[in-house]
Amino acid sequence: MMNSQLVKDMYTLEEQIEEIQRGNQTLQNEVIMAYQPFVARCVSDVCKRYIHQEHDDEFSIGLIAFHEAMHLYSEEKGSSFLAFAQVIIKRKVIDYIRKEKRQYIQPLLDVEEEDEHMENPEEISIAKKNYQLEEEAWQRKQEILELSKELKQYKISFQELAEISPKHQDARESAIFVAKQIAADQTLREYVLRKKRIPIKKLLRIVPVSKKTLERNRKYILTIFVVLTGDYMYLNEYIRG
């Protein structure tokens, strides 16, 4: 079994979950501890109020649900672990509140019951749209955090990226084009994933870009490549325009 700190430093959250499912109890405890704020946020979304981690029973229900999600999750389900865990947490908390017969505002996961409390169809539409926008904003934030962690493997920081990114539109488009060529070519893609750098000599034979330009924009190209080849649904939208 791999060292938990090594797993946390080198692998994505989904890969950490796989390690937990193989029996890494230490890593499981560390992940639960690290994601308590995430659990609290999910529970708060259901209860529509601040959740105190020590005094609110709903938070305990959320933690139990998070633990359950870790052992039920599979990447074959087609979603990130956090998206999957969020659904499990909210369902469990809703079930708990129903059993306790407490007053609460139903989250938009249960659309049909939510609609019953809203007489105005326009109000329903606005509420759903706002919820979706908030959810997408949160997912983008999670992707950015995950990207920041992954870029460390390429020795790239966001601060550095802001300074060296191409300033002109045509230069950015050229760099994105190069990144797409790398991502589309299996040999080049595997080289970058293994070496954590772009194969400049090989690229010069297939892209109409000078060596000087490739060297100057190499970290920006690598960043685009990481987004294109990773699980970054929302960040990919920015690249596609």
C-alpha positions as CSV (number, residue, x, y, z in Angstrom):
1,M,0.0,0.0,0.0
2,M,1.4,3.4,-1.0
3,N,2.3,6.1,1.5
4,S,-0.7,8.4,2.0
5,Q,1.3,11.6,1.7
6,L,2.9,10.4,-1.5
7,V,-0.5,9.6,-3.0
8,K,-1.9,13.0,-2.0
9,D,1.1,14.8,-3.6
10,M,1.2,12.8,-6.8
11,Y,-2.3,11.8,-7.7
12,T,-5.6,13.3,-8.5
13,L,-8.5,13.1,-6.0
14,E,-10.1,10.4,-8.1
15,E,-6.9,8.3,-8.0
16,Q,-6.7,8.9,-4.2
17,I,-10.3,7.5,-3.9
18,E,-9.2,4.4,-5.8
19,E,-6.4,4.0,-3.3
20,I,-8.8,4.4,-0.4
21,Q,-11.1,1.7,-1.9
22,R,-8.0,-0.6,-1.9
23,G,-7.9,-0.2,1.9
24,N,-5.7,2.8,2.6
25,Q,-7.3,3.8,5.9
26,T,-4.8,6.6,6.7
27,L,-5.4,8.3,3.4
28,Q,-9.2,7.9,3.9
29,N,-9.0,9.8,7.2
30,E,-6.8,12.5,5.7
31,V,-9.2,13.1,2.8
32,I,-12.2,13.2,5.1
33,M,-10.4,15.8,7.3
34,A,-9.3,17.9,4.3
35,Y,-12.8,17.9,2.7
36,Q,-14.8,18.8,5.8
37,P,-15.4,22.4,4.5
38,F,-16.7,20.9,1.2
39,V,-19.1,18.7,3.2
40,A,-20.2,21.6,5.3
41,R,-20.9,23.6,2.1
42,C,-23.0,20.8,0.6
43,V,-25.0,20.5,3.9
44,S,-25.4,24.2,4.1
45,D,-26.8,24.3,0.5
46,V,-29.6,21.9,1.7
47,C,-30.4,23.6,5.0
48,K,-30.0,27.1,3.7
49,R,-28.1,28.2,6.8
50,Y,-24.7,28.2,8.3
51,I,-23.7,24.7,9.5
52,H,-21.7,24.3,12.7
53,Q,-19.4,21.3,12.3
54,E,-19.5,20.5,16.0
55,H,-23.1,21.1,16.9
56,D,-25.2,20.4,13.9
57,D,-26.4,16.8,13.4
58,E,-26.8,17.5,9.7
59,F,-23.0,17.9,9.4
60,S,-22.5,14.4,10.9
61,I,-24.9,13.0,8.3
62,G,-22.9,14.8,5.6
63,L,-19.7,13.2,6.8
64,I,-21.2,9.8,6.8
65,A,-22.5,10.4,3.3
66,F,-19.0,11.6,2.1
67,H,-17.5,8.4,3.5
68,E,-20.1,6.3,1.7
69,A,-19.5,8.2,-1.5
70,M,-15.8,7.3,-1.3
71,H,-16.6,3.7,-1.4
72,L,-19.4,3.9,-4.0
73,Y,-17.6,6.1,-6.5
74,S,-16.4,4.9,-9.9
75,E,-14.9,7.0,-12.7
76,E,-17.1,4.9,-15.0
77,K,-20.1,6.9,-13.7
78,G,-18.8,9.8,-15.8
79,S,-18.5,12.5,-13.2
80,S,-15.8,13.8,-10.9
81,F,-15.7,12.4,-7.3
82,L,-16.7,15.7,-5.8
83,A,-19.8,16.0,-8.1
84,F,-20.8,12.5,-7.2
85,A,-20.2,13.1,-3.4
86,Q,-22.2,16.2,-3.5
87,V,-25.2,14.3,-4.8
88,I,-24.9,11.6,-2.2
89,I,-24.5,14.1,0.7
90,K,-27.5,16.2,-0.3
91,R,-29.7,13.1,-0.7
92,K,-28.7,11.8,2.7
93,V,-29.2,15.1,4.4
94,I,-32.6,15.6,2.7
95,D,-33.7,12.1,3.9
96,Y,-32.6,12.9,7.4
97,I,-34.5,16.2,7.5
98,R,-37.6,14.5,6.2
99,K,-37.4,11.9,8.9
100,E,-36.9,14.6,11.5
101,K,-39.8,16.6,10.0
102,R,-38.0,19.8,10.2
103,Q,-38.7,23.0,8.3
104,Y,-36.3,23.5,5.4
105,I,-36.0,24.9,1.9
106,Q,-35.8,22.0,-0.6
107,P,-32.7,22.3,-2.8
108,L,-33.1,22.2,-6.5
109,L,-32.0,18.6,-6.8
110,D,-35.6,17.7,-6.1
111,V,-37.1,19.9,-8.8
112,E,-40.6,18.5,-8.7
113,E,-41.2,19.3,-5.0
114,E,-39.4,22.6,-5.4
115,D,-41.9,23.6,-8.1
116,E,-44.8,22.9,-5.8
117,H,-43.6,25.7,-3.4
118,M,-43.3,28.2,-6.3
119,E,-46.5,29.4,-7.9
120,N,-44.8,31.6,-10.4
121,P,-43.2,29.7,-13.4
122,E,-40.8,32.6,-13.9
123,E,-39.7,32.4,-10.3
124,I,-39.0,28.7,-10.8
125,S,-37.0,29.3,-13.9
126,I,-34.9,32.0,-12.3
127,A,-34.3,29.9,-9.2
128,K,-33.1,27.0,-11.3
129,K,-30.9,29.2,-13.4
130,N,-29.3,30.8,-10.4
131,Y,-28.6,27.5,-8.8
132,Q,-27.0,26.2,-12.0
133,L,-24.8,29.3,-12.3
134,E,-23.7,28.9,-8.7
135,E,-22.9,25.3,-9.2
136,E,-21.0,26.0,-12.4
137,A,-19.0,28.7,-10.7
138,W,-18.1,26.3,-7.9
139,Q,-17.1,23.6,-10.3
140,R,-14.8,26.0,-12.2
141,K,-13.2,26.9,-8.9
142,Q,-12.5,23.3,-8.2
143,E,-11.1,22.8,-11.7
144,I,-8.7,25.7,-11.2
145,L,-7.5,24.3,-7.9
146,E,-7.0,20.9,-9.5
147,L,-5.2,22.5,-12.4
148,S,-2.9,24.4,-10.1
149,K,-1.9,21.2,-8.4
150,E,-1.3,19.4,-11.7
151,L,0.8,22.2,-13.1
152,K,3.2,21.8,-10.2
153,Q,4.3,18.6,-11.9
154,Y,5.4,20.8,-14.9
155,K,7.0,23.4,-12.6
156,I,4.4,26.0,-13.6
157,S,2.7,28.4,-11.2
158,F,-0.3,30.6,-11.9
159,Q,1.6,33.6,-11.0
160,E,4.3,32.8,-13.5
161,L,1.7,31.9,-16.1
162,A,0.1,35.3,-15.8
163,E,3.4,37.0,-16.5
164,I,4.5,34.9,-19.5
165,S,1.2,34.2,-21.3
166,P,1.0,35.6,-24.8
167,K,-0.4,39.1,-24.8
168,H,-1.7,39.1,-28.4
169,Q,-4.6,37.2,-29.7
170,D,-2.8,35.7,-32.7
171,A,0.1,34.5,-30.4
172,R,-2.4,32.8,-28.0
173,E,-4.2,31.2,-30.9
174,S,-0.9,29.9,-32.3
175,A,0.0,28.4,-28.9
176,I,-3.4,26.8,-28.5
177,F,-3.0,25.3,-32.0
178,V,0.3,23.8,-31.0
179,A,-1.1,22.4,-27.8
180,K,-4.0,20.8,-29.8
181,Q,-1.5,19.2,-32.2
182,I,0.4,17.6,-29.3
183,A,-2.8,16.4,-27.6
184,A,-4.1,14.9,-30.9
185,D,-0.8,13.0,-31.6
186,Q,-0.4,9.9,-29.4
187,T,3.4,9.9,-29.6
188,L,3.7,13.6,-28.7
189,R,1.1,13.3,-26.1
190,E,2.8,10.4,-24.3
191,Y,6.1,12.2,-24.6
192,V,4.8,15.3,-22.8
193,L,3.0,13.3,-20.2
194,R,6.2,11.4,-19.5
195,K,8.8,14.1,-19.8
196,K,6.7,17.1,-18.6
197,R,8.1,19.3,-21.5
198,I,7.3,19.9,-25.1
199,P,9.3,18.2,-27.9
200,I,10.4,21.3,-29.7
201,K,12.5,19.5,-32.4
202,K,9.6,17.2,-33.3
203,L,7.1,20.1,-33.3
204,L,9.2,22.1,-35.7
205,R,8.6,19.5,-38.3
206,I,4.8,19.6,-38.0
207,V,3.7,23.1,-36.9
208,P,4.3,26.4,-38.7
209,V,5.8,28.0,-35.7
210,S,9.4,29.1,-35.1
211,K,11.7,27.6,-32.5
212,K,12.0,30.9,-30.7
213,T,8.2,31.2,-30.4
214,L,7.9,27.6,-29.1
215,E,10.5,28.2,-26.5
216,R,9.0,31.5,-25.4
217,N,5.5,30.1,-25.1
218,R,6.4,26.6,-23.9
219,K,4.8,26.9,-20.5
220,Y,1.6,28.4,-21.9
221,I,1.5,25.6,-24.4
222,L,2.0,23.0,-21.7
223,T,-0.8,24.5,-19.6
224,I,-3.3,24.4,-22.5
225,F,-2.2,20.8,-23.2
226,V,-2.9,19.8,-19.5
227,V,-6.4,21.3,-19.8
228,L,-7.1,19.6,-23.1
229,T,-6.0,16.2,-21.9
230,G,-7.4,16.4,-18.3
231,D,-10.8,16.4,-16.8
232,Y,-11.4,20.1,-17.1
233,M,-14.9,20.4,-18.7
234,Y,-15.4,24.1,-17.8
235,L,-11.8,25.3,-18.5
236,N,-12.0,23.6,-21.9
237,E,-14.9,25.9,-22.8
238,Y,-12.5,28.9,-22.5
239,I,-10.1,27.2,-24.9
240,R,-12.8,26.4,-27.4
241,G,-14.1,29.9,-27.1
